[in-house]
């Protein structure tokens, strides 16, 4: 087994900082939400969500470490390392609970948290020689809840501003936009993705108005909601499940907006979640297709050049190193909207 599979893979400084800030942001937002804004879920549920997320994360990491012949990552780095290991689960758990409404069926929320975290181990594709998860975790958990339990819904619109004044209605989105822009500009480097997303979203609203006679101003007005602002700054920009290059970022953001327009035009609710999951799935399939194509090409080159009889070089997956199981938490888990 390659040496890279026996040692825990650490977050780089930017990702660690982004995870820490997102975790702090969503924790503060939940505290304010339950004490002032008007969150509908029982106050005990965030703690249940966190307990579920932490447990699933630790158990799956232990299983994965045993299968890959390495030490579990939560054992390295002391208390600080253990806390940093749990940051993605912390964000995912609070996000799934905060953004879904399942009446009094707490087990459905726990199921969504479990699905979201487990998806990081199951839905993976080769990226730069390592297996990376490609499905936005919290978005996927929420989408699965909405599909399997038709009576469930996302948090109602007033959930975020039920008790705010006129000033608060402007102040909350302004704070989210300011903090999100700074985070995405300095740490996640996803401003091109936001540009593609917003531009294409405005365009699809106009196109739906012209073709389907949708109220254009109403479709554009969605862009002013707190939910949309959260989605734009803390969901779609997840660097672990979105591309890095500017052109690919624009295509990814525009793709989500386009699929959203098609889904909404077909009369299907909760289009933001389903569109994001669909585009993430398309990207995952593309990554696998690219990996297989490169592998076949290198096999032919090895055969034409009289390659080794025992098989392919270890770097055949990407030309840079062996295909190993990557750290499933190597992402900034965004807060969906």
Secondary structure, 3 states (H helix, E strand, C coil): CCHHHCCCCCCCHHHHHHHHHHHHHHHHHHHHHHHHHCCCCCCCHHHHHHHHHHHHHHHHHHHHHHHHCCCCHHHCCHHHHHHHHHHHHHHHHHHHHHHEECCCCHHHHHHHHHHHHHHHHHCEEEECCEEEECCCHHHHHHHHHHHHCCCCEECCHHHHCCCCCHHHHHHHHHHHHHHHHHHHHHHHCCHHHHHHHHHHHHHHHHHHHHHHCCCHHHHHHHHHCHHHHHHHHHCCCCHHHCCCCHHHHHHHHHHHHHHHHHHHHCCCCCHHHHHHHHHHHHHHHHHHHHHHHHHHHHHHHHHHCCCCCCCCCHHHHCCCCCCEECCCCCCCCCCCC
